[in-house]
Amino acid sequence: LFFSPYSISAALAASYAGARGSTAAEMENVLYLDPDIHRSMSALISELNSVSDDIAEMDTANAIWPAKQEKLLADYVDTVKNYYGAALIPLNYRASPEKARKTINKWVEKQTHEKIKDLIGVGVLKKDTQMVLTNAVYFRSDWLEKFEAGDSRVMPFWVANDRSIPTLMMNKTSDRINYAKISGTEIAELPYKDGR
């Protein structure tokens, strides 16, 4: 499972590009956005998409799916296209929200090399949906220090406080693993190939 702070940041920054007035001010305040956020995101997207294939496969993609009848502001369209490389694909939610859902899911599946197949569940999109904004990330890399298959062993995986399932777990011992325990959460940092 891969959680991407980049995806969340890109989606919120692209949303912010369309915000005005008090909404824009609130987003700036809560998300600590500055006026150069779009340039910064563009640089980050370029950096991520330029990672050499011998280090990692890394692909990112953005798309805006407005309702067919919606008229988007030209400066918003320019911002999301120029800084986020976002495709702009109008869909007819009013006539067929299910067809729109399948179209978006097919795009996400393609962008994630078939890792995410049903991002949007049945019934989520409605006839009055105005716009969907998507960000997809595909990432594949080797660890800097690989796990040895012979070190894997069956251990309990806790699905509830009182119930576990025997599960094959990777295991690694090293004195070079950064570790932290914060608010009851344990975190281990394992670098990928080439230390990226």
Order of alpha helices (4+ residues) and beta strands (2+ residues): alpha-alpha-alpha-beta-alpha-beta-alpha-beta-beta-beta-beta-beta
